[in-house]
């Protein structure tokens, strides 16, 4: 592993901590995935891109990451707690489909959108419905510990009794006395001993579409149960990192901590990481609030809040321009700025891949070398400091200035020396492609088309057919490319 002291902000301790893997070089990373009852929106993209980048950087440092991201296809009720209808079952009724048809349809669309965002697939992607036996066994274990109780075929976690042993609310900073005083009994929830108790297993009414047999009768698992069951199965009873959106901190992740402690008498996770929300006009974006923009709408521009379409890589870049723990407010202006920044980096990527070191009788410019070394060190320092992609991108632009200067002939590669030149090029490419996950979005056919048009452009220019020159230049600009007339060649770049 590369000698980096990685620090990450642990939500549980509320401070940055030095990262120490339980069993290096292996790292267990669990991230809460989607509840698949609708198309993914911009709010779903943020945790996907955030923890994809965490995975990429850990891998770059030499860790062997087992990345587990679940699919919730049962148990997530309308109220995000223990009341209301199952979200997937409700959608199935509306669409007149089986719940598993709904789950499959939106799992497939989620995978499609994540691929367009260039996120790595998780190593394991378990589904809640595929782990019913494990969840039943977990309920039985918690009952055996005396920290749960059964009422009319439902099983509830006894939060007050658990709190006598291990404080409940450590992750979110909630105090149980305040939770109790601020709670109210909800219709149909009187079977709970206390309002702060939560369902481990719910008795299913005869009309309920998704249900399984259990020691307590026909029912279905509570929403919080699946992540404890699946993370412990694939990563162990204590693993390295658990990630997710800040909106999951309470009650979902708080309940995971309680369930893990109840069964194993120890915290299930060493480091809790939470990305902040994407907001629209200062309000959280989400399906329940009806203010969301799906990723497909962003990609095709078909939404009343959008002034244009934004490509998947523009969206990825937009997310990376803010630290993951900061709020990120949606606006067309911010997305247009992200589009411009992305194209600058990708233009630099094209150039970096083309540049070759040419030895020359030139003295090494120590100042240039020092500037490059500092920018490289600072980019790594930013990533080592709680995955600060926003700062890392700023340092990449400093490297980009050197690359562009070599491209235009203002800076000779020879004054850097071959070692520094190679380090500059490899670091820039590694950060843009491998760590930040940004790639060119044009196809091979587009490449061929551009090269053909540039050949025709060159021929027209040689023949002094300036009307044809202007026509080709304008046509390329309409497609998002600009022609660059240089001293020794004709090239193109993405229009910024």
C-alpha positions as CSV (number, residue, x, y, z in Angstrom):
1,X,0.0,0.0,0.0
2,X,1.1,3.5,-0.7
3,X,2.4,5.5,2.3
4,X,-0.5,7.8,2.8
5,X,-2.1,8.7,6.2
6,X,-5.7,8.9,5.2
7,X,-8.0,10.8,7.5
8,X,-11.8,10.5,7.3
9,X,-14.6,12.2,9.2
10,X,-16.3,9.7,11.5
11,X,-19.9,10.7,12.1
12,X,-19.9,8.6,15.2
13,X,-17.0,10.4,16.9
14,X,-17.8,13.8,15.1
15,X,-14.1,14.3,14.2
16,X,-11.5,13.3,11.6
17,X,-9.7,10.1,12.5
18,X,-6.7,8.4,11.0
19,X,-8.0,5.5,8.9
20,X,-6.8,2.1,10.1
21,X,-8.2,-1.0,8.3
22,X,-9.2,-3.9,10.5
23,X,-7.4,-6.4,8.4
24,X,-5.1,-4.5,5.9
25,X,-4.9,-4.5,3.0
26,X,-8.5,-5.6,3.0
27,X,-11.3,-3.0,3.5
28,X,-15.0,-3.7,4.0
29,X,-17.2,-0.9,2.7
30,X,-21.0,-1.1,2.9
31,X,-23.2,1.6,1.4
32,X,-27.0,1.9,1.6
33,X,-28.4,1.5,-1.9
34,X,-31.7,2.5,-3.4
35,X,-35.2,1.5,-2.6
36,X,-36.3,0.5,-6.1
37,X,-39.7,2.0,-6.7
38,X,-38.8,4.8,-9.0
39,X,-36.1,6.2,-11.3
40,X,-32.9,7.4,-9.8
41,X,-32.7,11.2,-9.3
42,X,-29.9,13.6,-8.6
43,X,-30.1,12.9,-4.9
44,X,-29.3,9.3,-5.5
45,X,-26.3,10.2,-7.7
46,X,-24.5,11.9,-4.9
47,X,-23.9,8.9,-2.6
48,X,-23.2,6.7,-5.6
49,X,-20.5,9.1,-6.9
50,X,-19.2,9.9,-3.4
51,X,-18.6,6.3,-2.4
52,X,-17.5,5.3,-5.8
53,X,-14.7,7.8,-5.4
54,X,-13.9,6.5,-1.9
55,X,-13.7,3.0,-3.4
56,X,-11.5,4.3,-6.2
57,X,-9.1,6.2,-3.9
58,X,-8.8,3.3,-1.4
59,X,-8.0,1.0,-4.4
60,X,-5.5,3.5,-5.7
61,X,-3.7,3.5,-2.4
62,X,-3.4,-0.3,-2.6
63,X,-6.3,-1.5,-0.5
64,X,-8.4,-4.5,-1.6
65,X,-11.9,-3.2,-1.1
66,X,-15.0,-5.4,-0.8
67,X,-17.7,-2.9,-1.7
68,X,-21.2,-4.0,-0.8
69,X,-24.2,-1.9,-1.8
70,X,-27.7,-3.3,-1.1
71,X,-31.0,-3.1,-3.1
72,X,-34.0,-2.5,-0.9
73,X,-36.9,-4.3,-2.5
74,X,-39.1,-4.9,0.6
75,X,-39.8,-3.4,4.0
76,X,-39.4,0.3,3.3
77,X,-42.7,1.7,4.3
78,X,-44.2,5.1,3.2
79,X,-43.4,6.8,6.5
80,X,-39.7,5.7,6.5
81,X,-40.5,4.1,9.9
82,X,-43.1,1.5,10.8
83,X,-46.3,3.0,9.4
84,X,-47.9,3.2,6.0
85,X,-47.7,0.9,2.9
86,X,-44.6,-0.7,1.5
87,X,-43.3,1.7,-1.2
88,X,-42.7,-1.0,-3.8
89,X,-46.1,-2.7,-3.1
90,X,-47.9,0.6,-3.4
91,X,-46.2,1.3,-6.8
92,X,-47.0,-2.2,-8.0
93,X,-50.7,-1.6,-7.3
94,X,-50.6,1.7,-9.2
95,X,-48.9,0.1,-12.2
96,X,-50.9,-3.2,-11.9
97,X,-47.7,-5.2,-11.7
98,X,-46.2,-7.7,-9.4
99,X,-43.9,-6.0,-6.7
100,X,-40.9,-7.9,-8.1
101,X,-41.6,-6.5,-11.6
102,X,-41.4,-3.0,-10.1
103,X,-38.3,-3.9,-8.2
104,X,-36.6,-5.4,-11.3
105,X,-37.6,-2.5,-13.5
106,X,-36.2,0.2,-11.3
107,X,-33.1,-1.9,-10.3
108,X,-32.3,-2.1,-14.0
109,X,-32.8,1.6,-14.6
110,X,-30.6,2.4,-11.5
111,X,-27.9,0.2,-12.9
112,X,-28.2,2.0,-16.3
113,X,-27.8,5.4,-14.7
114,X,-24.9,4.3,-12.5
115,X,-23.1,3.0,-15.5
116,X,-23.6,6.3,-17.3
117,X,-22.1,8.0,-14.3
118,X,-19.1,5.7,-14.6
119,X,-19.4,4.2,-11.1
120,X,-17.8,0.9,-10.5
121,X,-20.2,-2.0,-9.8
122,X,-20.2,-3.1,-6.2
123,X,-18.4,-6.4,-5.5
124,X,-21.7,-7.7,-3.9
125,X,-25.2,-6.3,-4.4
126,X,-27.5,-8.2,-2.1
127,X,-31.3,-7.7,-2.1
128,X,-33.4,-7.7,1.0
129,X,-35.8,-10.3,-0.4
130,X,-32.9,-12.6,-1.0
131,X,-31.9,-12.6,2.6
132,X,-35.1,-13.3,4.5
133,X,-33.7,-16.3,6.4
134,X,-30.8,-14.2,7.6
135,X,-33.1,-11.5,8.8
136,X,-35.3,-13.9,10.6
137,X,-32.2,-15.4,12.4
138,X,-31.2,-11.9,13.4
139,X,-34.6,-11.2,15.0
140,X,-34.4,-14.5,16.8
141,X,-30.9,-13.5,18.2
142,X,-32.2,-10.1,19.4
143,X,-35.2,-11.8,21.1
144,X,-32.8,-14.2,22.8
145,X,-30.9,-11.3,24.2
146,X,-34.1,-10.0,25.7
147,X,-34.0,-6.8,23.6
148,X,-37.1,-7.3,21.5
149,X,-40.7,-8.4,22.1
150,X,-43.4,-9.9,20.0
151,X,-46.9,-8.5,19.8
152,X,-49.6,-10.0,17.5
153,X,-47.1,-11.5,15.0
154,X,-44.9,-8.4,14.9
155,X,-41.5,-8.1,16.7
156,X,-40.3,-4.7,18.0
157,X,-36.8,-3.7,19.2
158,X,-37.0,-2.6,22.8
159,X,-35.1,0.7,22.5
160,X,-35.5,1.8,26.1
161,X,-34.1,-1.5,27.5
162,X,-31.3,-1.4,25.0
163,X,-30.5,2.1,26.1
164,X,-29.9,0.9,29.6
165,X,-27.0,-1.1,28.2
166,X,-25.7,1.0,25.3
167,X,-26.7,4.6,24.7
168,X,-29.1,4.9,21.8
169,X,-28.7,8.0,19.6
170,X,-24.9,8.2,19.6
171,X,-24.6,8.5,15.9
172,X,-27.2,11.2,15.3
173,X,-26.8,13.0,18.6
174,X,-30.4,12.3,19.6
175,X,-31.1,12.0,23.3
176,X,-33.6,9.3,24.1
177,X,-35.5,11.3,26.7
178,X,-36.0,14.0,24.1
179,X,-37.1,11.5,21.5
180,X,-39.7,10.1,24.0
181,X,-41.0,13.5,24.9
182,X,-41.2,14.6,21.2
183,X,-42.9,11.4,20.1
184,X,-46.6,10.7,19.7
185,X,-48.5,7.5,19.3
186,X,-49.4,7.0,15.7
187,X,-52.6,5.3,14.5
188,X,-52.1,1.6,14.5
189,X,-48.9,1.7,16.5
190,X,-50.3,1.2,20.0
191,X,-48.9,-2.3,20.1
192,X,-45.4,-0.8,20.6
193,X,-44.4,-0.5,24.2
194,X,-42.7,2.9,23.5
195,X,-42.9,5.2,20.5
196,X,-39.1,5.0,20.0
197,X,-39.2,1.2,19.5
198,X,-38.9,0.1,15.9
199,X,-40.1,-2.9,13.9
200,X,-37.8,-5.8,13.3
201,X,-40.6,-7.9,11.8
202,X,-44.1,-6.8,10.8
203,X,-47.2,-9.0,10.8
204,X,-48.7,-8.9,7.3
205,X,-52.3,-8.3,6.7
206,X,-54.0,-10.8,4.3
207,X,-54.0,-8.2,1.5
208,X,-50.3,-7.5,1.9
209,X,-48.5,-8.4,-1.3
210,X,-45.0,-9.2,0.0
211,X,-44.9,-11.6,3.0
212,X,-43.0,-14.6,4.2
213,X,-43.5,-17.3,6.8
214,X,-41.7,-16.9,10.1
215,X,-41.8,-18.1,13.7
216,X,-44.2,-15.3,14.4
217,X,-46.5,-15.9,11.4
218,X,-46.7,-14.4,7.9
219,X,-44.9,-11.1,7.7
220,X,-42.1,-9.1,6.3
221,X,-38.8,-7.6,7.7
222,X,-38.5,-4.1,9.0
223,X,-36.5,-1.6,6.8
224,X,-33.5,-1.3,9.2
225,X,-33.0,-5.1,9.6
226,X,-31.8,-5.9,6.0
227,X,-28.6,-3.8,6.2
228,X,-27.5,-5.4,9.5
229,X,-28.2,-8.9,8.2
230,X,-26.4,-8.3,4.8
231,X,-23.5,-6.3,6.0
232,X,-22.6,-8.8,8.8
233,X,-23.0,-11.7,6.3
234,X,-20.6,-10.3,3.7
235,X,-18.3,-8.1,5.8
236,X,-18.4,-9.5,9.3
237,X,-19.9,-8.4,12.6
238,X,-17.5,-5.4,12.7
239,X,-16.3,-3.9,9.4
240,X,-14.4,-0.8,8.3
241,X,-16.7,1.8,6.7
242,X,-20.4,2.3,6.4
243,X,-21.6,5.0,4.0
244,X,-24.9,6.6,3.0
245,X,-26.8,9.9,2.8
246,X,-27.1,12.1,5.8
247,X,-30.9,11.6,5.7
248,X,-30.3,7.9,6.7
249,X,-28.4,8.8,9.9
250,X,-31.6,8.7,11.9
251,X,-33.4,6.4,12.3
252,X,-31.9,3.9,9.8
253,X,-28.2,3.9,10.7
254,X,-29.0,4.5,14.4
255,X,-31.1,1.4,14.3
256,X,-28.3,-0.6,12.6
257,X,-25.9,0.3,15.4
258,X,-28.5,-0.9,18.0
259,X,-29.2,-4.1,16.1
260,X,-25.5,-4.9,15.7
261,X,-24.8,-4.2,19.4
262,X,-27.8,-6.2,20.5
263,X,-26.6,-9.3,18.7
264,X,-22.8,-9.1,19.0
265,X,-22.2,-6.8,22.0
266,X,-20.0,-4.5,19.9
267,X,-20.3,-1.7,17.4
268,X,-20.8,-3.0,13.9
269,X,-18.8,-0.3,12.1
270,X,-15.5,1.5,12.8
271,X,-16.1,4.5,10.6
272,X,-19.4,6.0,9.6
273,X,-19.4,8.3,6.6
274,X,-22.4,10.4,5.5
275,X,-22.7,12.6,2.4
276,X,-24.8,15.7,2.6
277,X,-27.9,16.5,0.6
278,X,-28.4,18.0,-2.8
279,X,-30.9,20.9,-2.4
280,X,-33.2,22.9,-4.6
281,X,-33.8,26.4,-3.3
282,X,-32.4,25.3,0.0
283,X,-34.8,22.3,0.4
284,X,-33.6,18.6,0.3
285,X,-34.3,16.9,-3.1
286,X,-36.3,13.8,-2.7
287,X,-39.2,11.7,-4.1
288,X,-41.3,12.2,-1.0
289,X,-41.1,16.0,-1.4
290,X,-41.8,15.8,-5.2
291,X,-39.0,18.2,-6.0
292,X,-36.6,15.8,-7.6
293,X,-35.1,15.7,-11.1
294,X,-34.4,12.2,-12.4
295,X,-31.0,11.5,-13.9
296,X,-32.6,10.7,-17.2
297,X,-34.3,14.1,-17.2
298,X,-31.0,15.7,-16.5
299,X,-29.4,13.8,-19.4
300,X,-32.1,14.7,-21.9
301,X,-33.0,18.2,-20.5
302,X,-36.7,17.3,-20.3
303,X,-37.7,19.0,-17.0
304,X,-39.2,22.4,-16.4
305,X,-36.3,23.5,-14.1
306,X,-33.7,22.7,-16.7
307,X,-32.4,25.2,-19.3
308,X,-30.6,22.4,-21.2
309,X,-29.5,18.8,-21.0
310,X,-26.4,17.9,-18.9
311,X,-24.2,14.9,-19.7
312,X,-23.5,12.2,-17.1
313,X,-19.9,13.3,-16.8
314,X,-21.1,16.9,-16.2
315,X,-23.2,15.6,-13.3
316,X,-20.4,13.5,-11.9
317,X,-18.1,16.5,-12.0
318,X,-20.7,18.7,-10.5
319,X,-21.0,16.4,-7.5
320,X,-17.2,16.2,-7.1
321,X,-16.8,20.0,-7.0
322,X,-18.1,20.1,-3.5
323,X,-16.8,18.3,-0.5
324,X,-19.1,15.3,0.2
325,X,-20.1,16.6,3.6
326,X,-21.2,20.0,2.2
327,X,-24.6,20.7,0.9
328,X,-24.7,21.0,-2.9
329,X,-27.4,23.3,-4.3
330,X,-28.8,22.7,-7.7
331,X,-28.9,25.5,-10.3
332,X,-28.5,25.7,-14.0
333,X,-25.7,28.2,-13.4
334,X,-23.8,25.6,-11.2
335,X,-24.4,22.9,-13.8
336,X,-23.2,25.0,-16.6
337,X,-20.0,25.9,-14.7
338,X,-19.5,22.2,-14.0
339,X,-19.9,21.5,-17.7
340,X,-17.2,24.0,-18.5
341,X,-14.9,22.7,-15.8
342,X,-15.4,19.1,-17.0
343,X,-14.6,20.0,-20.6
344,X,-11.4,21.8,-19.5
345,X,-10.2,18.7,-17.7
346,X,-11.1,16.4,-20.6
347,X,-9.4,18.7,-23.1
348,X,-6.3,18.5,-20.8
349,X,-6.7,14.7,-20.7
350,X,-6.6,14.5,-24.5
351,X,-3.5,16.6,-24.5
352,X,-1.7,14.8,-21.7
353,X,-2.2,11.5,-23.6
354,X,-0.7,13.1,-26.8
355,X,2.3,14.8,-25.2
356,X,5.7,13.0,-25.5
357,X,8.9,13.9,-23.8
358,X,11.6,15.2,-26.1
359,X,15.1,15.6,-24.8
360,X,16.8,18.9,-25.5
361,X,19.9,20.8,-24.4
362,X,18.0,22.8,-21.8
363,X,18.7,23.5,-18.2
364,X,16.1,22.2,-15.7
365,X,13.9,25.0,-14.4
366,X,13.8,24.2,-10.7
367,X,10.9,26.7,-10.1
368,X,8.7,24.9,-12.6
369,X,9.6,21.5,-11.1
370,X,8.9,22.7,-7.6
371,X,5.5,24.1,-8.7
372,X,4.5,20.8,-10.2
373,X,5.7,18.7,-7.2
374,X,3.7,21.0,-4.9
375,X,0.5,20.7,-7.0
376,X,0.9,16.9,-7.0
377,X,1.5,16.7,-3.3
378,X,-1.4,19.0,-2.6
379,X,-3.8,17.0,-4.7
380,X,-2.9,13.9,-2.7
381,X,-3.0,15.8,0.5
382,X,-6.6,16.9,-0.4
383,X,-7.7,13.4,-1.0
384,X,-6.0,12.1,2.1
385,X,-7.9,14.8,4.1
386,X,-11.4,13.1,4.1
387,X,-11.6,12.7,0.3
388,X,-11.7,16.4,-0.5
389,X,-12.3,16.2,-4.2
390,X,-13.1,19.9,-4.5
391,X,-9.6,20.9,-3.4
392,X,-8.0,18.1,-5.4
393,X,-9.7,19.4,-8.6
394,X,-8.3,22.9,-7.9
395,X,-4.7,21.4,-7.7
396,X,-5.4,19.5,-10.9
397,X,-6.1,22.7,-12.7
398,X,-2.6,23.9,-11.7
399,X,-1.2,20.8,-13.3
400,X,-3.4,21.5,-16.3
401,X,-1.8,24.9,-16.8
402,X,1.6,23.2,-17.2
403,X,0.2,20.7,-19.7
404,X,-1.5,23.4,-21.8
405,X,1.7,25.5,-21.8
406,X,3.7,22.5,-23.2
407,X,0.9,21.9,-25.8
408,X,1.1,25.5,-27.0
409,X,4.9,25.6,-26.9
410,X,5.2,28.1,-24.1
411,X,6.9,25.6,-21.9
412,X,9.4,23.0,-23.0
413,X,9.1,19.6,-21.6
414,X,12.9,19.4,-21.4
415,X,13.1,22.1,-18.7
416,X,11.1,19.8,-16.4
417,X,13.4,16.8,-16.9
418,X,12.0,13.5,-18.0
419,X,11.2,12.2,-14.5
420,X,9.1,15.3,-13.6
421,X,7.4,15.3,-17.0
422,X,6.4,11.7,-16.7
423,X,5.2,12.3,-13.1
424,X,3.1,15.3,-14.2
425,X,1.4,13.4,-17.0
426,X,0.8,10.1,-15.1
427,X,-0.5,11.9,-12.0
428,X,-2.9,14.1,-14.1
429,X,-4.3,11.1,-16.0
430,X,-4.5,8.9,-12.9
431,X,-6.5,11.6,-10.9
432,X,-8.9,12.5,-13.7
433,X,-9.6,8.9,-14.9
434,X,-8.9,6.5,-12.1
435,X,-9.6,8.5,-8.9
436,X,-12.3,11.0,-10.0
437,X,-13.7,8.7,-12.6
438,X,-14.1,11.2,-15.4
439,X,-14.0,10.0,-19.0
440,X,-14.5,11.3,-22.5
441,X,-18.1,10.9,-23.6
442,X,-17.7,10.7,-27.3
443,X,-17.7,7.4,-29.2
444,X,-15.2,5.9,-31.8
445,X,-17.6,6.9,-34.5
446,X,-17.5,10.5,-33.3
447,X,-13.7,10.3,-33.3
448,X,-13.7,9.2,-36.9
449,X,-16.2,11.9,-37.9
450,X,-14.0,14.6,-36.3
451,X,-10.9,13.4,-37.9
452,X,-12.6,13.3,-41.3
453,X,-13.9,16.8,-40.9
454,X,-10.4,18.0,-39.8
455,X,-8.9,16.4,-42.9
456,X,-11.5,18.2,-45.1
457,X,-10.8,21.4,-43.1
458,X,-7.1,21.1,-43.7
459,X,-7.6,20.5,-47.4
460,X,-10.0,23.5,-47.7
461,X,-7.5,25.7,-45.9
462,X,-4.7,24.6,-48.1
463,X,-6.8,25.4,-51.2
464,X,-7.8,28.7,-49.6
465,X,-11.5,27.8,-49.9
466,X,-12.4,29.9,-46.9
467,X,-16.1,29.5,-47.3
468,X,-15.7,25.7,-46.8
469,X,-13.3,26.4,-43.9
470,X,-15.9,28.5,-42.2
471,X,-18.6,26.0,-42.9
472,X,-16.7,23.1,-41.4
473,X,-15.6,25.2,-38.4
474,X,-19.3,26.2,-37.8
475,X,-20.5,22.6,-38.2
476,X,-18.0,21.3,-35.6
477,X,-19.0,24.1,-33.2
478,X,-22.6,23.1,-33.5
479,X,-21.6,19.7,-32.4
480,X,-19.7,21.0,-29.4
481,X,-16.1,21.0,-30.8
482,X,-13.8,23.9,-31.7
483,X,-11.0,23.8,-34.3
484,X,-7.6,24.9,-33.1
485,X,-5.2,26.3,-35.7
486,X,-1.7,26.0,-34.3
487,X,1.7,26.8,-35.8
488,X,2.6,23.2,-36.6
489,X,-0.8,21.4,-36.8
490,X,-4.5,21.6,-36.7
491,X,-6.3,20.1,-33.7
492,X,-9.6,20.2,-32.0
493,X,-11.0,20.6,-28.5
494,X,-14.3,20.4,-26.6
495,X,-16.0,23.8,-26.6
496,X,-15.8,25.1,-23.1
